[in-house]
Amino acid sequence: MTMTDPPTSDTEHRRHNLRTRALLALRRAGVTTVGQLAARTDDQLLGVTNVGVDSVAELRRATVEADLAADEALSRLVWPRPVSPRDREILAMRDEGITFAEIGRRLGISTERVRQILTRLNTPPV
């Protein structure tokens, strides 16, 4: 599995045990890339509200394990939410070559919502 592959099961929804709260706090503090994280000391990171000792340790470990470049987003360390049964259904229809409009009609959702879901799942348009 690569960083861009969707998870293969509902339980495999995170690559690392990262706390969403800590990542959101870092984003609010302007820390959005691996390089920005690396440039800060542990004490500086601990000064950010909602970032604790465990979060800092996990972020440091995860960035080393993922071997990301300095300009890559910290969000690359976290998988998207689990793939739902509806997501799987949409993926299957897309793989059959069915248009976004037809998928939306069949599921009672908008074409735009179909596009958003497929974008989240990182699939190219038909």
N, C-alpha and C positions, 0 to 999 in steps of 0.2 A: 504494500500500500504506500502511496506517495502522499505528500502534503496536500495535494489537490483532490485526491480521491475522496468521495463521500464515505462516511463510516460504513462498515459492513454489518453492524448490528446496533440495536438501540442502546446497548450498554457500552459500546465503544465510541462514545461521543466526544471524548477529550483525548488529545494526544498526551497531555501532561495534566497533573492534578493542580492546575492553576485556578486560583480564585477569581471569578469574574469581577467581584467587587474590587479587588486589588488592581486588575487591569484597567477598569473604568476609572479608578482613582488616579492611576498613573497617567491615563489619557487626559484627564482634567488638569493634571499638573504639567502637561506638555511633553510627557515621556511617551512617545509612540513607536519609536524604532529601537532595534537592538543596540545600535550605537549610542543612542541617548541613554539607554539603561546602563550600558557599560561605562559611560562617562561619569556616572554618579556613584558616590560611595554608599555603602550600606546605611550609614547614618543619615545621609541625605534622603534615601528612599524611605527610611523609617519615619522621617519627618512628614511624609505625605499621609494625610488622613486616610484611614482604612487600609494601610499597608503595614503588615506586621512582620515579625521576625521569620515566621514560617513562609510567608509569601515571598519575601526577599530571597530566602534560601532556595525555594522552588524555582523562582524566576532565574536565578543564577544557574542552577543545575539544568533547567530546561533549555536555556539559550545555548549552553555548551553542547548538550546532547543533540539539539536540532541543527547545529552547525550552520546558523543563518548568517548572512552578510550584515554588516553594520547598518545598511540602509533599509533592511527588511523590517516590516511591521511586526510589533510584538503580537498582534492578533494572529499571526501565522502559527503561533504556538498552541492555539486552541481550536479544536474541531468545531464545526457548526453543531447546532442542536441535533438530536437523533433524527434519523430519517423515519418519517411516519408512514403508515400504510397508504395514506393519500399521496404522499411524495413518491412512493414506489409506483403507485398507479400512474401518476403523471409521467414519471420516467419511462415506464413501459410504453405508454401511448406515444411519447416523444420518440422512443426508439423505433416504433412502428411507422414513423414519419407523419403522424397526425399533427395538423397545424395547431398552434397555440389557441386560435379562435375555437376550433372544434373541441379541443381538450376542455377549454373553459365552458363551452356549451354543455358538454356531457356531464361536467361536475358542478355546474351551476355557479361558476366563479368567472370573474372577468379575464379577458385575454391578458391584461396587464398583471393580474395576480399570478397567472400561469408563468408569465415571463419572470416575475420576481422570484417565484419558487425555484424555477430552473436556474436562475442566476445564483441564488443561494446555494444550490446543489452543484454549482460550477459546471454546467453543461452548456455547450455551444448551441446557438439557435439553429433550426432546420432551414 
